[in-house]
Amino acid sequence: MRAGYRHFDSAADYANEAETGEGLSQAIAEGLVTREELWVTSKLWNTFHAAEHVEEACRKTLSDLRLDYLDLYLIHFPIALEYVPIDVRYPPEWLHDPDAPDPVMKRAPVPLQETWMAMETLVHKGLVNRIGVCNYNTALIHDLMSYATIKPAMLQIEAHPYLTQEKLIRCARGYGIDVTAFSPLGAQSYFELGMADSGESLLGAAPVMVAAQTHGKTPAQVLLKWGVQRGTSVIPKTSKPERMRENIDIDDFELSAVEMAAISALNQNRRFNDPGVFAEAAFNTFHPIYD
């Protein structure tokens, strides 16, 4: 917040909402910001998809964040897993029983429509101002728009020059849905998880480096500017204050149409955050959501 940030993208699964709540509460108490100046997003985890569990999950997040309402609440994944009570394990994560001899994900037969109707109830009760979805594809967006009485305000997806997602973004915009891009720097967050190779870094891609030199900016700043100029919100991740200041300092330059096109042409449809890959590797369960 001291670096200028007002948008906080959170989730139960990140396992740090209580700590985030401490920081938010302290900042408000000290007069650094007001609640109205903040935009706080959180997400419904997979184990809380059933209608009777959606409000429980939201209220737990609100309690941890020390807030009366969320600006935006998203369905984290179009994946329904068996319910795990909060007093048994929180956050529940992916495995139904981590202590089982052969732990696996345990799917739950909960339609996404049921989950969305419960999300709408949160708006009616004043617990959240807006609702949306993460990691949906075009088919799920079309389906959602056929039954939603409160339209989704946001689609949050992985998007960067190696995964431009042009059709999906165009589809969302056609329905008036804004788009947030996570992992806007590409592979950087996935090196330590073993989900990307160091050679896949976008920071060394030629069009990015050329634009960075032209504008006197870092490659990371160019990547973030590319995301913003194409009309998406971007949420880079860092724990370093100097990187926070660098990431937010992108308002004093514009990429040319040629530069934008050259960076977009890097697209390889390379998805780093893919349940069809990591769920089997880490959780002994093959569960693809993308073709």
N, C-alpha and C positions, 0 to 999 in steps of 0.2 A: 504493500500500500504506500509506503514511503517512496518507492520507485515510481509511483504513479498508477499502479494497477487498481482496477475497481471490479473486474470480472474474475470470479473464482469458480473454476470448474471442478466439482467434487463428485464423489460417489461413495456409497457404502463400501464397495469392494476395495477402495483404496486404503481402507483401514486407518485413516487419519482424520476423520471428521471431528472427533472429540478435540484433537489438538488444533485443528483449524478453527473450531468454535472458540477455543481459548483466545486465539489470535484476533478473531473478528470482534469478540466481546471486549478485549483490551483496547483495540483500536477505536471502537465506538466510545468506550468509557473515557478515553484520553482526548476525545474530540478530533482525532485524526481524520475520521470520516463519519458521516451519518449513515444509518441503515439505508436510507433512500438513495444514497449515492452508490451503493453497492449493487452488483448483479451476481447473485449466487445461484449456481446450477448444481443439482445433484441428480442421482440416477437410481432407479428401481432395480434391485438385483434380481437375478434369474430365479431364485428360490421363493420370491414373494409375488409371483405372477397371478396366483389365484385371487379372485375378487376379495375374499375375506382377509387377505394378508397385505394388500396394497397400502391401505391406510396405516396399518401397523408399521410397515417399513418406513413410510414417509414420516411418521411421528417420531420414530427412532432417530432418523436423520436430523429432523428439526431439533430434537433434544440435544443431540451431540453437537450440532452447529450453534446451539443457543439462539435460535431464530424462531420468530412467530410464523414466518412464511418463506417459501422459496420463490425466486423469480422465475425459475424454470425447473421442471422435473421431467426426466427422460426415462423411457424404457431402455435399459442399458444394452441388452441384446435381445433379438427375437428368439430366445431360447428359454423354455420353461423347465425348471428343475424342481425336484421334490422339495417341499417345505422343510426348513430346519428352524426350529424355534430360536428366538433371539437368546433366551437364557441357556440354550444348549451350546451354541457356537455363533459368535458374531465377530466379524462378518463371516457368513457361511462358506464363502468361496465356491469352488467348483465341485469338489468331491463330496458325495453324500455322507460318507463315513470314512474319514482319513485313516482311522485305526483298523479298518477292515483288512483281512489278509490280502485281498486284491481290490483296492479301492477304485471306484469308478464314479462317473457322473450318473445320476439317476434322473431320467427324464420324467416330466410330469405332463399329463394330458390336458393342458390348459390352452384353450384357443387365445390367440392374440386379441381377438375382439373382446373377450371377457376382461382381459387386462386393461385394454383401453377404456372400456366403460367405467372401470374402477378408477382409472386415472382422471376421467372427467369428473367423478364425484369429488376428488380432491380440490378441483377448481371451485365447484359449487360450495364446498365447505370453507373456502378461503385459506386453505393450507398452502396452495401453490397458485401463482398468477398465470402461468402458462405451462403447457405440457407438450412433449414431443417424443422423438424416437432416436435411437442410435443404431447404426449398423444394419439398417433396413436396405433392401435392394428395390429396384423399380417395381417389381411385381407386388411386393408387400406395401409399397406406398400407394399404388393403385387400389389395392384391396382396402387399406386403412381409410382412404378417402371415400370409399363407398358406404361406410357405416359411421364414421366419426361425426358426432353432432357438435363437438368442440374440435375444430381443426388443429392439427399439429402446428405449433409455432416454429419448430426447429427440427432439422435432421442433422445429426452429428455423425460424421463418417471419417474414415482415414482418407486423406487426400494430400498429395504432394506431386511434384513433377514426374515421379516414377509411377504414380497412380492418379491420373488426372480426373477420373470419374466424370467425364463430361456429360454422358447421357443421364446418369443419375442426378447430377446437379441440375441439368436442364429440366428433368422430370419434376424435381422438387419445386423449382422456381415456377413451373407451369401451374402448380397448385398453390402458389403463394407461400411456400414454406422456405424459410431462411436456412442456410447451410453453415455449419461449423466444421472446420477441418481439424481433426486431431492428427498428431504426428506430422505437422506441416514441414518439418525438416527431413522427413523421410526416415532413414534407417537409424538415426542417432540413438533413439531410446531403446533400440532392440539389440544393440551389440552385447550389452552385459547379460541379456537374457538368452543369448545364443540363438536369436531368431533372425539375425542378419549378419552378413559378412562385412568386414571392414572395407572391402572393395566396393561395396554398394553405397558408400556415402555420397550424398548429393553435393556436399560442400566442395568437392573437387571436380564436379562436372564442368566442362569447358564453358558452356553458355552462362552458367552461374558465376564462374570466376571472372569471365570477361565483363559481365555487367557489374560485378562488385568493384573491379578496377576502374571502370568507366565512371561510376558514381561515388567512388571513395567510401564504399560501404563494405561490410563483411559479407561473405557468401550466405551466412545465416540470415542476415538482414534482407538480402535479395530474395531468398526463398520465402520469407514471411511477406515481403512486399508483393511478390507474385501471387500469393494466396489472397491477400487483401484486394489487389487490383482486379482479380477475377470475381470479386463480389462475395467471397466467403469470409467468415470470421475465422481467425486462427488462434490455436491455443498451444503454444510451445511450452515445453516442460523444462524447468531448470531449478536447481536449489542454490545457484550461485548468484548473489546480488549483482555482480558485474554483468552477468549474462542477462539478467532481468532488465537492466538498464539498456543494454545493447538491443534486446529484442523489441523493446517498446519504441526505440528511436528510429522509426521508419517513415515518418511523416514529411520529411524534407526532401524527398526525391520521388521521381516517377520512372517506371520502366517504359521504354518505347514499345510500340507495337511489334517491332522486329525482335526486341529482347523477349517480350512476352511469348511470342510464337516459338522462338528458339528454345526457351525453357520448357514450354509445353510439349515440344517435339521430343523431349527426353522420355515421354511416357513409355513404360514397359508393361503396364498393368501388373506391377509388382506390389503385392499386398503383404505387409509385414505382420499385421494383426489379423490372423486368419484362424478361427476356431477349427476349421477343417484340417489344419496342420497341428496347431499347438495342443488342442484337446486330446488328440490321440497320443502325442508325444509325452505330455505331462500328466494327463488324467485318464489314460487307458480307455478312452472313449472316442470313437470316430464320429464327429458331429459337424459336418459341413453346413454352412449357411449360404455360401457363394458357390456358383458353378465354375 
